[in-house]
Amino acid sequence: MQTQSSVFDDLARLMTGAMGMAQGMGEEAKNFMRTQADRFVAEMDLVGRDEFEAMKQLASEARAEAEALRERVAALEAALQDFKRP
């Protein structure tokens, strides 16, 4: 009976070791894929989300300023036309 228990103990240790090794390999594969993805993104020269949002905000502000200036120029041109009329 002691021999059978020892076999089961050895089998349990073997399975625990195999599970640990499988988890370690999974983590290693995950880290490898993350490293490859980071390298791919770096090589593609992509912008980060923060930088994109900052540029989007600047573009929105520039668009609003351009529209305000467009309206101001139109008003000045209208006033100039009124001034030129006899």
Backbone as a printed PyTorch tensor [residue, N CA C, xyz], in Angstrom:
tensor([[[  0.8230,  -1.1880,   0.0000],
         [  0.0000,   0.0000,   0.0000],
         [  0.8690,   1.2550,   0.0000]],

        [[  1.9860,   1.1800,   0.7180],
         [  2.9020,   2.3280,   0.7760],
         [  3.4980,   2.6030,  -0.6000]],

        [[  3.7370,   1.5890,  -1.3810],
         [  4.3030,   1.7400,  -2.7150],
         [  3.3340,   2.4770,  -3.6280]],

        [[  2.0480,   2.1410,  -3.5170],
         [  1.0450,   2.7830,  -4.3410],
         [  0.9340,   4.2700,  -3.9910]],

        [[  0.9840,   4.6060,  -2.7190],
         [  0.9020,   5.9980,  -2.2760],
         [  2.1170,   6.7780,  -2.7670]],

        [[  3.2710,   6.1490,  -2.7410],
         [  4.4870,   6.7910,  -3.2170],
         [  4.3990,   7.0520,  -4.7250]],

        [[  3.8130,   6.1410,  -5.4720],
         [  3.6520,   6.3100,  -6.9160],
         [  2.7370,   7.4940,  -7.1830]],

        [[  1.6210,   7.5640,  -6.4210],
         [  0.7000,   8.6770,  -6.5930],
         [  1.3430,  10.0030,  -6.2080]],

        [[  2.1400,   9.9920,  -5.1410],
         [  2.8580,  11.2070,  -4.7340],
         [  3.8300,  11.6480,  -5.8280]],

        [[  4.5590,  10.6880,  -6.3760],
         [  5.5020,  11.0060,  -7.4550],
         [  4.7590,  11.5310,  -8.6830]],

        [[  3.6420,  10.9030,  -8.9950],
         [  2.8430,  11.3390, -10.1350],
         [  2.3030,  12.7540,  -9.9040]],

        [[  1.8510,  13.0370,  -8.6850],
         [  1.3360,  14.3740,  -8.3530],
         [  2.4460,  15.4110,  -8.4770]],

        [[  3.6550,  15.0690,  -7.9860],
         [  4.7910,  15.9940,  -8.1040],
         [  5.1520,  16.2220,  -9.5710]],

        [[  5.1150,  15.1760, -10.3540],
         [  5.4190,  15.2810, -11.7800],
         [  4.3990,  16.1780, -12.4830]],

        [[  3.1190,  15.9970, -12.1730],
         [  2.0630,  16.8050, -12.7900],
         [  2.1720,  18.2620, -12.3370]],

        [[  2.4750,  18.4800, -11.0710],
         [  2.6370,  19.8540, -10.5600],
         [  3.8100,  20.5310, -11.2610]],

        [[  4.8890,  19.8080, -11.4270],
         [  6.0490,  20.3600, -12.1300],
         [  5.7270,  20.6630, -13.5900]],

        [[  4.9790,  19.7830, -14.2200],
         [  4.6100,  19.9980, -15.6210],
         [  3.7040,  21.2150, -15.7480]],

        [[  2.7780,  21.3710, -14.8160],
         [  1.8840,  22.5360, -14.8470],
         [  2.6830,  23.8220, -14.6400]],

        [[  3.6110,  23.8040, -13.7130],
         [  4.4550,  24.9710, -13.4720],
         [  5.2790,  25.3200, -14.7010]],

        [[  5.8250,  24.2790, -15.3490],
         [  6.6220,  24.5220, -16.5390],
         [  5.7390,  25.0650, -17.6730]],

        [[  4.5260,  24.5520, -17.8070],
         [  3.6160,  25.0230, -18.8510],
         [  3.2390,  26.4800, -18.5960]],

        [[  2.9950,  26.8410, -17.3370],
         [  2.6770,  28.2310, -17.0100],
         [  3.8670,  29.1340, -17.3000]],

        [[  5.0490,  28.6780, -16.9580],
         [  6.2530,  29.4560, -17.2310],
         [  6.4600,  29.6600, -18.7200]],

        [[  6.2180,  28.6280, -19.4940],
         [  6.3600,  28.7470, -20.9450],
         [  5.3080,  29.6950, -21.5120]],

        [[  4.1070,  29.6520, -20.9310],
         [  3.0560,  30.5660, -21.3680],
         [  3.4320,  32.0110, -21.1160]],

        [[  3.9700,  32.2770, -19.9360],
         [  4.4100,  33.6390, -19.5970],
         [  5.5520,  34.0760, -20.5020]],

        [[  6.4660,  33.1530, -20.7690],
         [  7.6000,  33.4750, -21.6390],
         [  7.1220,  33.7950, -23.0600]],

        [[  6.1600,  33.0270, -23.5500],
         [  5.6040,  33.2750, -24.8870],
         [  4.8790,  34.6240, -24.9090]],

        [[  4.1440,  34.9160, -23.8530],
         [  3.4260,  36.1890, -23.7670],
         [  4.4040,  37.3650, -23.7580]],

        [[  5.4670,  37.2540, -22.9950],
         [  6.4820,  38.3100, -22.9540],
         [  7.1690,  38.4690, -24.3040]],

        [[  7.4390,  37.3590, -24.9730],
         [  8.0600,  37.4120, -26.2920],
         [  7.1590,  38.1320, -27.2850]],

        [[  5.8650,  37.7870, -27.2740],
         [  4.9180,  38.4230, -28.1950],
         [  4.7870,  39.9150, -27.8920]],

        [[  4.7700,  40.2720, -26.6220],
         [  4.6780,  41.6840, -26.2520],
         [  5.9240,  42.4410, -26.7230]],

        [[  7.0810,  41.8410, -26.5650],
         [  8.3180,  42.4700, -27.0160],
         [  8.3040,  42.6570, -28.5310]],

        [[  7.8520,  41.6350, -29.2450],
         [  7.7890,  41.7310, -30.7060],
         [  6.7920,  42.8050, -31.1400]],

        [[  5.6490,  42.8870, -30.4570],
         [  4.6440,  43.8990, -30.7910],
         [  5.1830,  45.2980, -30.5100]],

        [[  5.8660,  45.4710, -29.3830],
         [  6.4550,  46.7700, -29.0630],
         [  7.4890,  47.1700, -30.1120]],

        [[  8.3030,  46.2160, -30.5300],
         [  9.3110,  46.4930, -31.5470],
         [  8.6550,  46.8570, -32.8800]],

        [[  7.5880,  46.1550, -33.2360],
         [  6.8710,  46.4280, -34.4700],
         [  6.2840,  47.8380, -34.4450]],

        [[  5.6750,  48.2110, -33.3360],
         [  5.0910,  49.5510, -33.2050],
         [  6.1890,  50.6080, -33.2810]],

        [[  7.3200,  50.3590, -32.6410],
         [  8.4280,  51.3220, -32.6670],
         [  8.9630,  51.4870, -34.0940]],

        [[  9.0490,  50.3970, -34.8250],
         [  9.5390,  50.4710, -36.2000],
         [  8.5500,  51.1720, -37.1220]],

        [[  7.2690,  51.0810, -36.8070],
         [  6.2400,  51.7140, -37.6330],
         [  6.1500,  53.2140, -37.3560]],

        [[  6.8160,  53.6810, -36.3310],
         [  6.8380,  55.0940, -35.9530],
         [  5.4150,  55.6250, -35.7310]],

        [[  4.6300,  54.8470, -34.9900],
         [  3.2660,  55.2460, -34.6710],
         [  3.2680,  56.1850, -33.4780]],

        [[  2.2380,  57.0070, -33.3760],
         [  2.1390,  57.9320, -32.2440],
         [  1.3230,  57.2740, -31.1400]],

        [[  1.5990,  57.7210, -29.9290],
         [  0.8510,  57.2280, -28.7830],
         [ -0.4920,  57.9250, -28.6660]],

        [[ -1.3430,  57.3750, -27.8470],
         [ -2.6920,  57.9180, -27.6710],
         [ -2.6380,  59.3330, -27.1170]],

        [[ -1.7710,  59.5890, -26.1240],
         [ -1.6730,  60.9300, -25.5270],
         [ -1.2570,  61.9640, -26.5670]],

        [[ -0.2500,  61.6180, -27.3690],
         [  0.2270,  62.5350, -28.3970],
         [ -0.8570,  62.7920, -29.4460]],

        [[ -1.6020,  61.7420, -29.8040],
         [ -2.6850,  61.8830, -30.7610],
         [ -3.7690,  62.8090, -30.2230]],

        [[ -4.1530,  62.6150, -28.9660],
         [ -5.1980,  63.4490, -28.3620],
         [ -4.7460,  64.9120, -28.2660]],

        [[ -3.4630,  65.1410, -27.9550],
         [ -2.9470,  66.5080, -27.8700],
         [ -3.0080,  67.1830, -29.2440]],

        [[ -2.6010,  66.4790, -30.2860],
         [ -2.6410,  67.0460, -31.6350],
         [ -4.0820,  67.2660, -32.1030]],

        [[ -4.9650,  66.3690, -31.7150],
         [ -6.3810,  66.5210, -32.0560],
         [ -6.9450,  67.7890, -31.4170]],

        [[ -6.5760,  68.0410, -30.1630],
         [ -7.0150,  69.2510, -29.4650],
         [ -6.4600,  70.4980, -30.1440]],

        [[ -5.1670,  70.4780, -30.5130],
         [ -4.5640,  71.6170, -31.1990],
         [ -5.2430,  71.8850, -32.5420]],

        [[ -5.5470,  70.8370, -33.2770],
         [ -6.2190,  70.9980, -34.5700],
         [ -7.6120,  71.5870, -34.3870]],

        [[ -8.3040,  71.1490, -33.3580],
         [ -9.6450,  71.6760, -33.0880],
         [ -9.5850,  73.1660, -32.7460]],

        [[ -8.6170,  73.5260, -31.9230],
         [ -8.4510,  74.9390, -31.5570],
         [ -8.0670,  75.7750, -32.7800]],

        [[ -7.1850,  75.2700, -33.6200],
         [ -6.7710,  75.9910, -34.8270],
         [ -7.9530,  76.1560, -35.7780]],

        [[ -8.7750,  75.1280, -35.8920],
         [ -9.9570,  75.2040, -36.7470],
         [-10.9210,  76.2800, -36.2400]],

        [[-11.1390,  76.3340, -34.9250],
         [-12.0310,  77.3320, -34.3350],
         [-11.4750,  78.7430, -34.5450]],

        [[-10.1560,  78.8920, -34.3690],
         [ -9.5240,  80.1970, -34.5690],
         [ -9.6220,  80.6260, -36.0390]],

        [[ -9.4100,  79.6900, -36.9500],
         [ -9.5050,  80.0040, -38.3800],
         [-10.9260,  80.4340, -38.7330]],

        [[-11.9200,  79.7920, -38.1760],
         [-13.3060,  80.1630, -38.4460],
         [-13.6130,  81.5660, -37.9020]],

        [[-13.1170,  81.8630, -36.7080],
         [-13.3210,  83.1970, -36.1320],
         [-12.6440,  84.2610, -36.9890]],

        [[-11.4410,  83.9820, -37.4620],
         [-10.7340,  84.9340, -38.3220],
         [-11.4490,  85.1000, -39.6670]],

        [[-11.9930,  84.0020, -40.1880],
         [-12.7340,  84.0540, -41.4370],
         [-13.9500,  84.9830, -41.2840]],

        [[-14.6500,  84.8430, -40.1710],
         [-15.8090,  85.7040, -39.9180],
         [-15.3770,  87.1650, -39.7470]],

        [[-14.2620,  87.3690, -39.0700],
         [-13.7650,  88.7340, -38.8540],
         [-13.3740,  89.3910, -40.1850]],

        [[-12.6840,  88.6350, -41.0460],
         [-12.2930,  89.1570, -42.3600],
         [-13.5420,  89.4750, -43.1760]],

        [[-14.5400,  88.6430, -43.1420],
         [-15.7790,  88.8890, -43.8860],
         [-16.4510,  90.1680, -43.3840]],

        [[-16.4590,  90.3590, -42.0760],
         [-17.0600,  91.5700, -41.5120],
         [-16.2580,  92.8080, -41.9260]],

        [[-14.9410,  92.7290, -41.9030],
         [-14.0990,  93.8610, -42.3110],
         [-14.2770,  94.1630, -43.7990]],

        [[-14.3740,  93.1280, -44.6200],
         [-14.5970,  93.3420, -46.0470],
         [-15.9520,  93.9960, -46.2950]],

        [[-16.9500,  93.5940, -45.5500],
         [-18.2740,  94.2080, -45.6840],
         [-18.2300,  95.6710, -45.2640]],

        [[-17.5130,  95.9490, -44.1660],
         [-17.3920,  97.3380, -43.7100],
         [-16.6210,  98.1590, -44.7360]],

        [[-15.6200,  97.5800, -45.3510],
         [-14.8400,  98.2730, -46.3710],
         [-15.7080,  98.5700, -47.5910]],

        [[-16.5410,  97.6260, -47.9620],
         [-17.4450,  97.8590, -49.0930],
         [-18.4150,  98.9950, -48.7770]],

        [[-18.9220,  99.0490, -47.5470],
         [-19.8070, 100.1410, -47.1410],
         [-19.0770, 101.4730, -47.1580]],

        [[-17.8280, 101.4720, -46.8050],
         [-17.0240, 102.6900, -46.7630],
         [-16.7460, 103.2050, -48.1630]],

        [[-16.5620, 102.2790, -49.1330],
         [-16.2510, 102.6660, -50.5110],
         [-17.4750, 103.2300, -51.2580]],

        [[-18.6460, 102.8710, -50.8430],
         [-19.8570, 103.3010, -51.5330],
         [-20.0970, 104.8040, -51.2940]],

        [[-20.4880, 105.5230, -52.3370],
         [-20.7200, 106.9800, -52.1730],
         [-21.9860, 107.3030, -51.4390]]])
